[in-house]
Amino acid sequence: MNVVLIHPYIKVRKAENYMSEPMGLLCLASYLDAVFKDAVNVSILDLYALGAMAPEKQGEFFCLGIDDPDFIAGELKRLKPDLIGITCNFTAYIQDSLELADTIRAITPDTPIVIGGAHPTIEDFSILQNCKSIDYVAKGEGEIILENLVRALQGEMKIEDVDGLTFRKGEEIVVNKPGSLIKDPDILPIPSRHYIDMEKYKYFNKKIIWYARKKPIASVMTSRGCPYDCVFCSLKAVWKRCWRPRSLESVFKEIKTLVEEYNIREVTMTDDQFMASKKRVLAFCDYFIENKMDICFSIDIGISPWLVDKELLGKMKKAGFYSLRLPIESGCKKTLEYIKKPVDLDKTKTLIEDANKLGFWTSSSIIVGFPHETKEQAMESIEYAYDSALDFTSFIIAKPNAGSDMYGDFKRQGLLGKVVVEGSGLYSSDYDTIHLTAKELNDIITKAANRWFLHKFLFYINPKNFYNHFLPKVKSRDDLIYFIFMCFTLFHEKIRPIIVSNIMKSKVS
C-alpha cells in the first residue's frame, strides 16, 4: 500500500511568509513506517517546499509552493497512492487545502483522501458537507487515527471502529467516537527528515528565525500540548490541554542526528510549552553545558514569563540559549483576563531587565484586535512594550483560527463574515472587531512598528540603559560579530521595508 502525505502550497498576501519543517507530517510518516515496515510505503509530497523559494504572483496573492495540476498529476502518477493525506493547521489556509483536494480528485477519482490538522479537527462536519473531494477527516492527534484508517482500508477493521475519524457514508456524514491522546510520546519514533528536502528548510528556517545566531537551523518538538488555555490557541483542539514530554534521551538523540547528518548549528524549539517543567529544562541545559556541543538554541514560540526565574535563565544562558521571546501578548490587564494568560505585567518588566543583564536579547509579541478590545486598550498594550526594556517587539493582529475559543467569539459576534479570509497574515487585519475596523487595526500596528527602532536607539544612547541592557550582550568577539550581523539584518529585514513604505506613501499623497 502506498500512502502519500501532502504538505500543501499556501496562498498569501505577502511573499515573505515562510514555514518550518512540517513536523506533523514527519511524525506521521515516521510512525507509519515504524508500524507497517515494508507493508506500507510512505512518502511526503512537499508542494510547499518545491516552489516556496520562487513565489508566483496570482492576482492579489502569492502562491508559496506548486499548485500546477499537471505537476501534481505527474507526481501522483509516479507515487501511485492508495491513500492521500493532506494537512491544514490554520484557518487562513483551509481553502488552499480544499482546492488541492479538488485538484487531486480530478486527477485520481478513486483514491481516498483524508485531511487533518487543527482546522479540520473543529470543522470536520462542514468540510465533508462542502468539499465532496474529501472522504475522511482525522480529528485530533493523527498517528493512531491514520494507522487505523490504513488498517480499515486494508480490511483489518471496520471504518466505524476508527476512533477520531469523521467520514462520508453515502449521503450521510458519520462522526466516530473521539480518539485518545498518546500517553507516552516515546512510543513514537524520532521524526526522520529523509522525507523532505532539508536544504530548502535550512533556507526557510533562516528566514523565519531571522535573528539566528548560528546557521543552519532546524526545528525540534520536545513535547506535545500545553496545560494553559489561551483564547487564541487553535492547536489545543489537537493536543488538548495535556502536556506530554518526550524523554530527554530521545530529544538528545534527535539533536545529535541533526548535528551529525545535517550540520545543524542552531535548534529552535517548536513546543507549545517548552518551559512546563523547570526540572526538565535544567536537565536539558546541564546536558549541553557538560557536552560542550557547538550549537545554540532559540524558542521562537516563546517562553511563558511566569515559568521563568533568574536561576533558570542563568543555566539557559550557559547552555547556549541567547535570546528570550516572551509572549506577553498584551500590556492591558483587562485584555490579559480575556486571553486567559497569567502574566504579571510588573514582574515581567523586572524579568526582562534581569534577562538583559544576563546577556540575553529580549523580544516579545503584542497582539491587538481581540473582539471586544477598544482602541484605548490596544494603545495601553503597545505603550507597555515601549515602557519596557525589550530589545524587539512584534506588533501583530489577533487571528480567528478554528479550534480557538476566540474563533467562537468572532463567530458569535458576526465578525467572521460569510467566508474565511484567505491568506490572512499576522501583520495585517482582514476582520473588523466590535470597536475597530480592520483599517484602524492596521494603522495602529503600522505606527507602533514604524517608531520602534528610533525608540530603541534613543533608549540605548542613555548611558544607564547602555550599561545595564546593552553591554552585557556584547562580552566576546562572537557577541560583537553577532551584534554587527543583527544590525545589518535588522536594517534589511525590518527598517528598510519601513523606509520604502513611507517613501511610497509620500509619493502617492
N, C-alpha and C positions, 0 to 999 in steps of 0.2 A: 504493500500500500504506500502511495506517495502522498505526503502531507506538505502543502506549500503554505507557509505563513507570510503574509504580505505586510510590509511597512509602507503605508500609502504615501503618495505625494500630498502636499498641502498647498492651498492657495491662500496667499496672504496679501495684505496691503503694502507691506514694505519688504523689500528683497532681503534685508539684513535680519532675517529670522532663521535661527539655527536650532537643530535638535541633536542631543547627545545620543549615544548608542541606545537602540530600542531594547532596554533591559527586559521588559516584559516578554517580548518575542524570544530573546536569547534564553530566558529561563524556561519558556515553554518548549522550545526546540531541544534544549539540553535534556529536559526531563523526558520527553517522548523518546529520544534516542536511548536514554538510560533504561527506560521501562521495556521498550519493544525491541531494542537492538536491531538486528538485521531484518526483522519482520516489517518494520516501517522505515521508510526513507524520508527524512525531514530536511527541508531547505527553507531559507528565508529569501524571498524576492523583495529586495530593498529598493522600491521605486523612488523613495525619498533620496537616498544617498546617490543613486545612479544619476540624478540630474540636479541636485541642490546646489552644486558648485557653479552652475551656469543657469540661474533663474530665467524662466521665459515669461515675458510680459504678455498678459492676456487681458486686454481691456484695463479695468482698474486694479486687477490682481497680478501678482507674480506667482507663477507655478514653481514651487520648490520640489523638484522631482520630475519623473516622466509620467505623463498622462496619455501618451500616444497609444491608441488602441492597437495599432499594428505591432508596435514594440511589445506591448503586453501580450498580444496573441502569440508572438514568436517565443516569448519566454515560457508561456504556459504550454505551448506545443513541445518545447524542449523538456520541461519538468514533468509533464504528464500527471497532473494532480488528480488524486481520488478524493481529496478534501482540501478546501481552501479556507484559511483563516485570515481575517482582517482585524486590525486593532484600531481603536479610536478612544483616546482618553479625554479629549477636550471638545466641548460642545461646539466651539467655533469651527472645528474641522470635520464635523459629522457629515456635512453634505459632500465633502470630498470622498469620504469612505463609502457613502451610499452610491455616489456617482461611479466610483471604482467597481462596486458590486454589480451595477447595471452593465458596465463595460465587460466585466468577466462573464456575466450571464449570457450576453450576446455572443461571446466567443465560445463558451463551453456550456451549453444549456443544461446539461445533466449533472454537472459536478456540484455537490453540496457546498454551500458557503456558510460559514459561521463567523459572527462578529463578536468581539469582546472589548472590554475596557470600561472606564468609569461611566461615560455617557450611555452606552448600550445597557449597562447594568441597571440604570434607572429607567431608561426609555425603551425597554425591551418590547413591550406590547405595541407602542406606536411605531417602532421601527418595522416590525413584522407586518403591521397594518398598512404602512405607507410604502414599503420597499419590497416588492414581490421577488426581488433577486436574492434576498437574504432568507436562508432556510432555518438557521438556528442562531440564538443569542446566548452567549455564555455570561451568566450573571455572577460577578464577584471574582474571587481568586481562580485563575484559569487552569492550573496544571491538572488537577484531578478531573475537572469537567471535560477537558479536552481528551484526556486519556480514556474516560468512559464513553465519550462520543465516538472515538475511534473504535472502541470495543463494540459499541452498538452497531456501527456501520459494518463491522466485520461479522455481525451475527452472534456475538458473545453475550449480549444482554439486550433488554428491551430499551428503546429510546425513552419510554416513560419512566425508566428507572435511573436516568442520568440526572442526579441532583444538580440544581443550579442551571438547568437548561430551559429555555423557552423556545418553542418551535411551532411551525405551522403543520397542521394535520388536516389536509383538505382545505376547507374554508374556515376551520376552527383554529384558534391560537391556544396552545396548551402551555401552561406555566407549571413546570415541575417544582417539587419542594426545594427550598434553598439548599445550596451546598454548604459543607462545613469548611472552616478555615484549617489549613495545615498547622497543627500544633507545634511541630518541631521543624523549622526550616532546614535543618541539617539532613533531613531525608532527601532533600533536593540536591542535585549535582551542582557544582560550581558552574555558573553560566559560561559557556565557551564562546569565544569571539570568532571562531573559524567560520561561522555562518555569515559574517559581514565583512566588509572592506574596512579594516581598522585604519588604513592610511587616510581614508576620507573622514573618518570620525576624529582622527587626530586634528584635522583641519577644522571641522565643525566645533570641536571642544575648545580649540584655541580661540575661536570667535565668541563662543559663549562665555568662557572664563577669560575675558579679555585682559584681566589683571593678573593672569597666571605668572607665578614666579619662575617656574621651570616648565619645559616642554620636552616631549609630548605629554598630553593629558588623557587620562581615562577615567570613566565613572565606575564606582563600586557601590552597591547597595548592601549594607551590613545588617539590616533588619527590615522587617515589614511592619507597617502600621504605625499608629501614633495614639497615645491614650487621651489626647486633648480633642476638643470639639469645635475648632474654628469654623465660623459660619460660612466662609467662602471655600472650604476644602471639599473637593469632589472625590478625592481618592479614598476617603473613608467609606465610600459606597462599595469599594472593592476590598479594602483591608479591614474595615470596621475600626472600632476604637480599641484595638487589641495589638499591643506592641510585642513582636516576636523577634528576638535577636538570633542571628546566626552565631555559632561558636566562633570565638576569635581565631582558633586554629584554622578554620575554613577561610576566614577573611584573610589571614596572613598568607595562606597558600594561594589565594586568588591574586593578591597584590604581588607576590613573588613571581607568579606566572606572567603577569602583565609587565613587570620589570624585565624579566629574562627573555620573553618571547617577542615583546613589542617595544622594548626600550622605553617604557613609560617612566617619567621622572616626576610627575605630579598626579596625585589621585584626588578626585573630587567626590565627596560622599553625597549620594543621592537619597539617603534615608529620609523618610518623612520626619523622623525624630531620632537623630544620631545621639543626642545627649540624654536619653531617657534614664540611663544607669551611670551614675558617676563612677562607681567601682569599675564598670566595664571600660569606660573611656580612659580611666587611669591605667588600667592594664594594657589597653591598646597603646597608649603613649609609652609606657615602660618598655614594651617590646621594641619599638622603633628607636628609643633612646639607647637601649643596650646593643641593638644590632647595627646601628650607625649606617643605615641604608641611605644612599644619595638620592632621596626623594623628599617631597614635601606634600602637604595636604591642605585642601580647602573644603569648605562645606557651603556650596553655593545656595542651597535652600535656606541655610542659616541655622543658628543655634539659639534656642529659647533662653532669653536673658535670666529668667527665674531659676534656671537649672545650672547656672554657672557661678563660680566664686573664684577668688584670686588664686587659691591653691591649684584648682583645676586649670586655670588659664596659664599659670607658670609651667605646669607639666606639659600642656599642649604646645607651648612655645618651644620648649626643649625638643619635643618630638618632631617638629617640622611644620606645625600649623603657623601660618604667617599672617593670615587675615581673619577677621571675625565679621561675619554678616549677621546682624541681629534683626530678625524680622519683627520689629516693634509694631509695624502696620499702622498705628495711629498714635498721635500725641494728644488725643482728646479722650478723657476718661469715659465720657458717655458713649463714644463710639467703640471704645475697647470693651465696654459692657455688652454691646450688641455683637461684637466679633467673638466674644467668649474667650478672650485671651487674657490670662492672668499676669499682665505686665504691670509692674510697679514703675511708673514713669520716673520718679525721683531716684530710686535705686538703680534704674537702668542708666541714667545720666552718670552716676558715680561709676558704674561698671565700665562704661565707655572710657571714662578718664583713666581708670585702672588699666584697661587693656592698652590704651595708647602709651602709658608709662612703661608697660612691659614690652613694647615694641611692635604691637600688632597694628596693622592697617585696619581701620574700623569702617563698616558701612552698614546701611540699613535700607529698608523699603518703607515708604509711606504711601498708604493706599487711600484714595479718595473715591467718592462715587457710590457709597453704600446707599441703599434705597431711601432711608429716612434722614440721611446726613444733610445738614444745612451748609451754606457757604461759610458761615462763621466757624462751624466745627471743622470743616476741611482746612480752613486757614489756621486754626489752632493747631492742627496736626503738623502742618508744614512749618509753622513757627517753632514747634518743639524741636524739629530736626535742626533748624537754624540756630537754636539756642544751645544745642549740644556740641560736644567736641568730635562728632563723627567726621571722618575724612570724606566719605562719599555717601550720597543718598539717592536711591532711585525713587522717583515720584511716579506712581502708576495708578491705573484706574481699575476699580473692582470689576470682575467679570463673572456673570452668572453662568457657571458651569453646572450642567445637570449632575446631580449627586450631592450638591452642596445645599445647605439649608437656605442660603441666600438666593439660590435659583428659585426655590419655592416662594420666597418673599417677592422677588421680581415678578413672578407669575401671578401671585395673588393681587398685586398692586396694578396689574395690567401694563407692566413696563417692558415686557419682552416683545410686544408686537405679535404679528401673526406668524412670523418665521424667525428662526435663529439667524443672526447676522453672521455671514461667512467671513472668515479670515480676520476676525477681530483680534487685535493685538493688545498688549499690556499698556502701551503708552498713548493710546487714544481711545476715546469712548464712542460707542455706537448706540448707547442706550441712555435715554433721559432717566433721571430719578424724580422723586416726588418734588424736590425743591430746586433741582438744577437741570438744565438741558445738557445734552452731550457736548454742544459747543462750549458752554460755560465750563464744563469739567476739563475739556481740552485746553482751554485758555488758562485755567488755574494751574495745571501741572506744567504747561509750557513755560509760564512765567517763573514758577518755582525752580524748574530745571535750569532755565537760562541765567538766573542770577547766582546759582550755587557756587560756581568756580571763582567768581570775583569775591564772593563772601569768604571762601576758604583762603584765598590769597591774603585778604585783609586780616583774617584770623591769625594766620601764621607769621605775619610781619610784626605782630605783637610779641615782644621778647619773651614774655612769660609763657605764652602759648607755644612759641617756637621751642623753648627749652623743655617744656613738660610734655608736649604732644607730637613734636616732630623729631627732635634729636634722638629719642630712644629708638626710632625706627631705622636710623642710619648709623650703625655702630661698626660696620665692617665694609670691606671693599665690595663684597657681594651685595650688601644692603644698598650701597651707593649706586652700583650698576643697576639694581632693580628700580631704584628711585628714578634714575635717568630714563630707563625704559618706560616707567609709568608716566613720566611727563610727556614723552613722545606719543605714547599710546592714548593717553587722555586727550591730547590735542587732536589726534587723528580721529579717534572714535567718538569723542564727546563734544569737545569745544568747537572744532572746525565745522561740524554739521550745524551747530547753533549759529555761528557767524554767517555761514552760507544762507541759512534760512532767513536770518534777519535782513541780509542784503537783498534777497529775492523779494521779501515783503515790502521793503522800502522802495524797490523799483516799481512794484505793482501799484503802490499807493501814490 
